[in-house]
Amino acid sequence: MPEINNTEGSLHLSRRNVLQAGAVLLGNFGGLQVVYAADEPALGATWPAGSKGDTVYLGASVPLTGTYGLQGADELKGMELAVEHINTNHELMKKIAPKINNGVLGKKVGLVSGDSAAKPNQALQLQENFINQNKVVLMIGSTASSVAVAMNKFAQREKVIYMAGISGSNETTGDQCTRYAFRQGFYSDMVVKAIGPYLLRQFGKNRKFAALTPDYNYGHTTTKAFDDYMKAHGWKMVTNQVSPLGTQDFSQYLTNIANSGAEFICNSNWGRDAVLSAQQAKQFGLIPKMTLLMPYQVPFFAPEAGVDISAGVITGTEFYWGLEDKYPMAKMYVDAFMKKYGYRPEWGSENGYMSFAHWARMVTDAGTFYPPTVIKQFEKGEKIPSLLGDVHYRPEDHQCIRPIAVVRGKAKKDMKNKEDFWEVVEVAAADQIAMPLSAYNCKLASYT
């Protein structure tokens, strides 16, 4: 029999049994059966088979091992909590998707999940397995933009809706967009427009920075976005050090940065790579001599790298638990997450939770699981709740237009508790950071 690991009540596949079994998270169920657009013809891999039984399944392919394993596991916890909340009419979920009723359209919601190891082929194999065994009606997960781009195309081919989860590359809802893919989170150009003005106010123009770039599409697009924005305001990238995913020794790259004359390091690495590169930069004496900038606030970076390194770091994030004092729904999420998992949530879990919550909103508003109708519900562009106020999905590219929090790392003496790593310096409004459609070449494919 395949090995199935059981953590916090959620079952997931280990890497070696990814093609053998699906694992199922079920919640309590109540509500009446409803009629599901019986006149709509069969479409793609799972319509209408995926919604004929008592349970509809959502398939999550996230990294649970490797460089991005910690961040993937965190994202999965948010998904697990969302499924639980959908199936139990939790107050927070009802605020986001008010038409849920102990499930979605009279169905239980189940979650099947597995370890993608942040590899596109492995993620696709997982989802193929979930489609074949569970007839999933929604796919989610990336935590690596190379996975997201591959999943976009797969979703369009199979006609199964895909929520990208964590994916920072512009391409995900840019020139690699598809009709069946959506992104709730932010991306490179958005976050740079959020943190860029703050950097200019703090440090002025005509500064020099070095870039540490992971060698795949997220890394390259993030470094380019930062360089393009800051160059327009007088900053200069004096060196761009590109490293493979999973690099253990950054010494050759840091040596070049040390000799570059840079005043800042823009580190676009993610997961364990971000931690190791920052720790080694401190060992080289580059930190705090140079100010560390990170376009994306990597979940768990501060406790993993150390507060002596995260202090003073300027970065952007989708969510931080400290926003609970300003946003009531953020506090509801923090409280619910802490009750289930025993610690304050990182933004990766919030991304997983909100992606599922928005899907539940759209399906219940549409009144059907028929994919084209659900997609068209997203494409209405109506304002819907998030933990940081109302947001909407842009119909032309399926990008969620949302705010971004700019945070700065706290010194240890300023921390109010053991998880109080960041100070929120501002929340950039969605309309101030959303890029115009003309910036990209998104051409959505057909519904059928």
C-alpha positions as CSV (number, residue, x, y, z in Angstrom):
1,M,0.0,0.0,0.0
2,P,1.2,3.6,-0.6
3,E,2.4,5.6,2.3
4,I,0.0,8.3,3.4
5,N,1.2,10.8,5.9
6,N,-1.3,12.3,8.3
7,T,-0.6,15.7,9.7
8,E,-3.1,18.0,11.5
9,G,-6.0,15.9,10.2
10,S,-5.0,16.4,6.6
11,L,-3.8,13.5,4.4
12,H,-1.2,14.1,1.7
13,L,0.9,12.0,-0.7
14,S,4.6,11.6,-0.2
15,R,6.7,12.0,-3.3
16,R,7.2,8.3,-4.0
17,N,3.5,7.5,-4.1
18,V,2.4,10.5,-6.0
19,L,1.0,8.4,-8.8
20,Q,-0.5,5.7,-6.6
21,A,-3.0,7.3,-4.4
22,G,-5.0,10.4,-3.5
23,A,-5.5,11.6,0.1
24,V,-8.7,13.1,1.2
25,L,-9.6,15.8,3.8
26,L,-13.3,15.8,4.5
27,G,-15.3,18.1,6.7
28,N,-18.8,17.9,8.2
29,F,-21.7,18.3,5.8
30,G,-25.1,19.6,5.8
31,G,-27.5,21.1,3.3
32,L,-29.7,20.1,0.4
33,Q,-28.7,18.6,-2.9
34,V,-29.2,21.0,-5.8
35,V,-29.5,20.7,-9.6
36,Y,-26.3,21.3,-11.4
37,A,-26.8,22.7,-14.9
38,A,-27.8,19.3,-16.2
39,D,-28.2,20.7,-19.7
40,E,-24.6,21.7,-20.0
41,P,-22.6,19.2,-22.1
42,A,-19.6,17.2,-20.8
43,L,-16.5,19.3,-20.8
44,G,-12.9,18.5,-20.2
45,A,-11.6,16.1,-17.6
46,T,-14.0,16.4,-14.7
47,W,-17.3,18.0,-15.8
48,P,-19.9,16.8,-14.8
49,A,-18.3,13.8,-13.1
50,G,-16.6,15.8,-10.5
51,S,-19.8,17.2,-9.0
52,K,-22.1,14.2,-9.3
53,G,-21.3,12.6,-5.9
54,D,-21.8,13.9,-2.3
55,T,-18.3,15.4,-2.3
56,V,-16.4,17.7,-4.6
57,Y,-12.6,17.5,-4.4
58,L,-10.0,20.3,-4.6
59,G,-6.4,19.2,-5.6
60,A,-3.4,20.9,-4.1
61,S,0.2,20.3,-5.4
62,V,2.6,22.2,-3.1
63,P,6.2,21.6,-2.2
64,L,6.5,19.8,1.1
65,T,10.2,18.9,0.8
66,G,13.2,20.6,-0.6
67,T,14.1,24.3,-0.8
68,Y,10.5,25.6,-0.6
69,G,9.1,22.8,1.6
70,L,8.4,25.0,4.6
71,Q,6.5,27.6,2.6
72,G,4.5,24.9,0.8
73,A,3.5,23.3,4.0
74,D,2.4,26.6,5.4
75,E,0.3,27.3,2.3
76,L,-1.4,23.9,2.7
77,K,-2.4,24.6,6.3
78,G,-4.3,27.6,5.0
79,M,-6.1,25.4,2.5
80,E,-6.9,22.8,5.2
81,L,-8.4,25.5,7.4
82,A,-10.4,26.9,4.5
83,V,-12.0,23.5,3.7
84,E,-12.8,23.1,7.4
85,H,-14.4,26.5,7.5
86,I,-16.4,25.9,4.3
87,N,-17.8,22.7,5.7
88,T,-18.7,24.1,9.1
89,N,-20.1,27.5,8.1
90,H,-17.4,29.4,10.0
91,E,-18.1,33.0,10.6
92,L,-15.1,34.2,8.7
93,M,-15.8,32.1,5.7
94,K,-19.4,33.3,5.7
95,K,-18.2,36.9,5.4
96,I,-16.3,36.0,2.3
97,A,-18.6,33.4,0.8
98,P,-22.0,34.1,2.4
99,K,-23.9,31.4,0.4
100,I,-21.9,28.4,1.7
101,N,-24.1,26.0,3.7
102,N,-22.0,23.4,5.4
103,G,-20.4,22.9,2.1
104,V,-20.7,24.3,-1.4
105,L,-24.0,23.9,-3.4
106,G,-25.1,21.0,-1.2
107,K,-21.7,19.1,-1.5
108,K,-19.1,18.3,1.0
109,V,-15.7,19.8,0.1
110,G,-12.6,17.5,0.2
111,L,-9.0,18.3,-0.2
112,V,-6.5,16.0,-1.8
113,S,-2.8,17.1,-1.7
114,G,0.7,16.0,-2.5
115,D,4.3,17.1,-2.6
116,S,5.3,18.8,-5.9
117,A,8.8,19.5,-4.6
118,A,8.4,22.8,-6.6
119,K,9.0,20.8,-9.8
120,P,6.6,21.4,-12.7
121,N,6.5,17.8,-13.9
122,Q,5.8,16.5,-10.5
123,A,3.0,19.0,-9.9
124,L,1.4,17.9,-13.2
125,Q,1.7,14.3,-12.3
126,L,0.0,15.0,-9.0
127,Q,-2.9,16.8,-10.6
128,E,-3.3,14.1,-13.3
129,N,-3.6,11.6,-10.4
130,F,-6.2,13.8,-8.6
131,I,-8.2,14.2,-11.8
132,N,-8.2,10.5,-12.6
133,Q,-9.0,9.3,-9.0
134,N,-10.9,12.2,-7.5
135,K,-12.3,14.2,-10.4
136,V,-11.1,17.4,-8.8
137,V,-13.2,20.5,-9.7
138,L,-10.4,22.9,-8.6
139,M,-6.6,22.8,-8.7
140,I,-4.3,24.9,-6.6
141,G,-0.7,25.4,-5.6
142,S,2.6,26.4,-6.9
143,T,5.0,28.2,-4.6
144,A,7.2,28.3,-7.7
145,S,6.2,30.3,-10.7
146,S,7.6,27.7,-13.1
147,V,5.0,25.3,-11.6
148,A,2.3,28.0,-12.0
149,V,3.0,28.6,-15.6
150,A,2.9,24.9,-16.4
151,M,-0.3,24.5,-14.4
152,N,-1.9,27.4,-16.3
153,K,-1.5,25.4,-19.6
154,F,-2.6,22.2,-18.0
155,A,-5.7,23.8,-16.6
156,Q,-6.7,25.2,-20.0
157,R,-6.2,21.8,-21.6
158,E,-8.1,19.8,-19.0
159,K,-10.8,22.5,-18.5
160,V,-10.3,22.4,-14.8
161,I,-10.1,25.8,-12.9
162,Y,-6.7,26.5,-11.4
163,M,-5.9,29.0,-8.6
164,A,-2.2,29.7,-8.7
165,G,-1.5,30.1,-5.0
166,I,1.9,31.7,-4.4
167,S,3.4,32.8,-7.7
168,G,5.4,36.0,-8.1
169,S,6.2,36.0,-11.8
170,N,4.5,38.6,-13.9
171,E,4.0,35.9,-16.5
172,T,1.4,33.9,-14.5
173,T,-1.3,36.4,-15.4
174,G,0.7,38.1,-18.1
175,D,1.8,36.5,-21.4
176,Q,1.3,33.0,-19.9
177,C,-2.3,33.6,-18.8
178,T,-5.1,31.2,-19.6
179,R,-8.9,31.3,-19.3
180,Y,-8.9,28.6,-16.7
181,A,-6.2,30.1,-14.4
182,F,-6.6,32.8,-11.7
183,R,-4.2,34.4,-9.2
184,Q,-5.3,35.8,-5.8
185,G,-1.8,36.8,-4.8
186,F,0.4,39.6,-6.0
187,Y,3.3,39.6,-8.5
188,S,6.6,41.2,-9.1
189,D,5.6,44.5,-10.7
190,M,2.9,45.1,-8.1
191,V,5.2,44.6,-5.1
192,V,7.9,46.8,-6.6
193,K,5.3,49.6,-7.0
194,A,4.5,49.1,-3.3
195,I,8.0,49.1,-1.8
196,G,9.7,51.3,-4.4
197,P,8.1,54.6,-3.3
198,Y,8.9,53.8,0.4
199,L,12.6,53.1,-0.5
200,L,12.8,56.4,-2.4
201,R,11.4,58.3,0.6
202,Q,13.7,56.6,3.0
203,F,17.0,56.6,1.0
204,G,16.5,59.0,-1.9
205,K,17.7,58.7,-5.5
206,N,21.0,57.8,-7.1
207,R,21.8,54.7,-5.0
208,K,23.6,51.5,-6.0
209,F,22.3,48.0,-5.5
210,A,23.4,44.5,-6.2
211,A,20.9,41.7,-7.1
212,L,20.8,38.1,-5.9
213,T,18.5,36.3,-8.4
214,P,17.3,32.7,-8.4
215,D,17.7,31.3,-11.9
216,Y,14.0,30.8,-13.0
217,N,11.2,32.9,-14.2
218,Y,10.1,34.3,-10.8
219,G,13.7,35.4,-10.0
220,H,14.4,37.0,-13.3
221,T,11.1,38.9,-13.5
222,T,11.3,40.1,-9.9
223,T,14.9,41.4,-10.4
224,K,13.9,43.0,-13.7
225,A,10.8,44.6,-12.1
226,F,12.9,46.1,-9.3
227,D,15.6,47.3,-11.6
228,D,13.2,48.9,-14.1
229,Y,11.3,50.8,-11.4
230,M,14.4,51.9,-9.4
231,K,16.4,52.8,-12.5
232,A,13.7,55.2,-13.5
233,H,14.3,57.0,-10.2
234,G,18.1,57.1,-10.4
235,W,19.1,53.8,-8.8
236,K,21.7,51.6,-10.5
237,M,22.1,47.8,-10.5
238,V,25.9,47.4,-10.3
239,T,25.8,43.5,-10.5
240,N,23.2,40.8,-10.9
241,Q,24.3,37.5,-9.3
242,V,22.2,34.6,-10.7
243,S,22.3,31.3,-8.7
244,P,20.6,27.9,-9.3
245,L,17.6,26.9,-7.3
246,G,18.8,25.0,-4.2
247,T,22.2,26.6,-4.0
248,Q,24.0,25.8,-0.7
249,D,27.1,27.9,-1.0
250,F,26.6,31.6,-2.2
251,S,30.2,32.6,-1.6
252,Q,31.1,33.2,-5.2
253,Y,28.1,35.4,-5.7
254,L,28.6,37.3,-2.4
255,T,32.3,37.9,-3.3
256,N,31.2,39.7,-6.5
257,I,28.7,41.7,-4.5
258,A,31.3,42.7,-1.9
259,N,33.5,44.1,-4.7
260,S,30.7,45.8,-6.6
261,G,30.3,49.1,-4.6
262,A,26.7,48.3,-3.9
263,E,24.9,50.0,-0.9
264,F,21.9,47.6,-1.0
265,I,21.3,44.0,-1.8
266,C,18.0,43.1,-3.5
267,N,17.6,39.4,-2.7
268,S,14.8,37.8,-4.8
269,N,15.6,34.3,-3.5
270,W,12.8,32.3,-1.9
271,G,12.5,29.7,0.8
272,R,15.6,28.1,2.1
273,D,17.7,29.8,-0.6
274,A,16.7,33.2,0.9
275,V,17.7,32.1,4.4
276,L,21.1,30.7,3.4
277,S,22.0,33.6,1.1
278,A,21.2,36.1,3.8
279,Q,23.0,34.2,6.5
280,Q,26.1,33.9,4.4
281,A,25.9,37.6,3.4
282,K,26.1,38.4,7.1
283,Q,29.1,36.0,7.5
284,F,30.8,37.9,4.7
285,G,30.2,41.2,6.5
286,L,27.9,42.5,3.9
287,I,25.0,42.8,6.4
288,P,24.5,45.3,8.0
289,K,27.0,47.2,5.9
290,M,24.6,46.9,3.0
291,T,20.9,47.2,3.5
292,L,19.0,44.0,2.7
293,L,15.9,44.4,0.5
294,M,13.6,41.6,-0.4
295,P,10.8,42.3,-2.8
296,Y,8.9,39.3,-1.3
297,Q,8.6,38.7,2.4
298,V,9.5,35.0,2.5
299,P,7.3,33.2,5.1
300,F,9.4,32.2,8.1
301,F,12.4,34.1,6.9
302,A,12.9,36.0,10.2
303,P,12.8,33.0,12.6
304,E,14.9,30.9,10.2
305,A,17.5,33.5,9.3
306,G,17.6,35.2,12.6
307,V,16.3,38.5,13.9
308,D,19.8,39.9,13.7
309,I,19.5,39.5,9.9
310,S,15.8,40.4,9.4
311,A,16.1,43.6,11.4
312,G,15.9,46.5,9.0
313,V,14.9,44.4,6.0
314,I,12.4,46.1,3.8
315,T,10.0,43.9,2.0
316,G,6.4,43.5,0.7
317,T,3.8,41.0,1.8
318,E,0.2,39.9,1.1
319,F,-0.6,39.6,4.7
320,Y,1.0,40.0,8.2
321,W,-0.7,39.0,11.4
322,G,0.1,42.4,12.9
323,L,-2.6,43.9,10.6
324,E,-5.2,42.4,13.0
325,D,-5.4,45.6,14.9
326,K,-6.6,47.5,11.7
327,Y,-8.6,44.8,9.9
328,P,-11.3,42.8,11.8
329,M,-11.3,40.0,9.3
330,A,-7.5,39.7,9.6
331,K,-7.9,39.2,13.3
332,M,-10.6,36.5,12.8
333,Y,-8.1,34.6,10.6
334,V,-5.3,35.0,13.0
335,D,-7.4,33.7,15.9
336,A,-8.8,30.8,13.9
337,F,-5.3,29.8,12.6
338,M,-3.8,30.0,16.1
339,K,-6.6,27.9,17.5
340,K,-5.9,25.1,15.0
341,Y,-2.1,25.3,14.6
342,G,-0.8,27.0,17.7
343,Y,1.1,29.9,16.1
344,R,0.4,33.1,14.2
345,P,0.0,32.6,10.5
346,E,2.4,33.6,7.8
347,W,1.1,35.0,4.5
348,G,1.5,31.8,2.6
349,S,-1.3,30.2,4.6
350,E,-3.4,33.3,4.1
351,N,-2.9,32.9,0.4
352,G,-4.1,29.3,0.4
353,Y,-7.1,30.2,2.6
354,M,-8.2,33.1,0.5
355,S,-7.8,31.3,-2.8
356,F,-10.2,28.6,-1.6
357,A,-12.5,31.2,-0.1
358,H,-12.8,33.2,-3.3
359,W,-13.4,30.0,-5.3
360,A,-16.2,29.1,-2.9
361,R,-17.7,32.6,-3.3
362,M,-17.7,32.4,-7.1
363,V,-19.2,28.8,-7.2
364,T,-22.0,29.6,-4.8
365,D,-22.8,32.9,-6.6
366,A,-22.8,31.1,-9.9
367,G,-25.0,28.3,-8.6
368,T,-23.1,25.6,-10.5
369,F,-19.7,23.9,-10.8
370,Y,-19.8,24.2,-14.6
371,P,-16.4,25.7,-15.3
372,P,-17.3,28.3,-17.9
373,T,-20.1,29.7,-15.7
374,V,-17.8,29.9,-12.7
375,I,-15.1,31.6,-14.8
376,K,-17.7,34.2,-16.0
377,Q,-18.6,34.8,-12.3
378,F,-15.0,35.7,-11.6
379,E,-14.9,37.8,-14.7
380,K,-17.8,40.0,-13.5
381,G,-15.1,41.9,-11.6
382,E,-17.3,42.4,-8.6
383,K,-15.8,43.6,-5.3
384,I,-15.5,40.8,-2.8
385,P,-14.0,40.6,0.7
386,S,-10.4,39.8,1.6
387,L,-8.7,40.0,4.9
388,L,-7.4,43.5,4.0
389,G,-10.6,45.0,2.5
390,D,-12.4,44.5,-0.8
391,V,-10.7,43.2,-3.9
392,H,-11.7,42.2,-7.4
393,Y,-10.5,39.9,-10.2
394,R,-9.7,41.7,-13.4
395,P,-11.7,40.0,-16.2
396,E,-9.0,40.6,-18.9
397,D,-6.2,38.6,-17.1
398,H,-7.8,37.0,-14.0
399,Q,-5.4,38.9,-11.7
400,C,-6.8,39.8,-8.3
401,I,-6.4,43.5,-7.8
402,R,-5.4,43.8,-4.1
403,P,-3.4,45.8,-1.6
404,I,0.1,45.0,-0.5
405,A,1.6,45.6,2.9
406,V,5.1,47.1,3.1
407,V,7.0,45.9,6.2
408,R,10.3,46.5,7.9
409,G,12.1,44.0,10.1
410,K,12.1,44.8,13.8
411,A,15.1,44.7,16.1
412,K,14.9,42.2,18.8
413,K,14.5,44.8,21.5
414,D,11.4,46.2,19.7
415,M,9.6,42.8,19.4
416,K,6.4,42.6,21.6
417,N,6.3,38.8,21.4
418,K,8.3,36.0,19.8
419,E,6.5,36.3,16.5
420,D,6.5,40.1,16.3
421,F,9.2,40.3,13.5
422,W,7.8,43.0,11.3
423,E,6.6,46.6,11.5
424,V,3.9,47.5,9.0
425,V,5.1,50.8,7.6
426,E,2.2,51.2,5.1
427,V,-0.4,49.4,3.1
428,A,-0.3,50.2,-0.6
429,A,-3.7,50.5,-2.1
430,A,-4.7,48.2,-4.9
431,D,-5.4,51.0,-7.4
432,Q,-2.0,52.5,-6.8
433,I,0.0,49.3,-7.6
434,A,-2.0,47.5,-10.2
435,M,-0.2,47.5,-13.5
436,P,-2.2,48.4,-16.7
437,L,-3.2,45.6,-19.0
438,S,-1.1,47.2,-21.7
439,A,2.0,46.2,-19.7
440,Y,1.5,42.6,-20.6
441,N,0.4,40.4,-23.5
442,C,-2.4,38.3,-21.8
443,K,-4.6,36.6,-24.3
444,L,-7.2,34.4,-22.6
445,A,-8.1,31.2,-24.5
446,S,-11.6,29.8,-25.0
447,Y,-14.1,28.7,-22.3
448,T,-14.7,25.4,-24.0
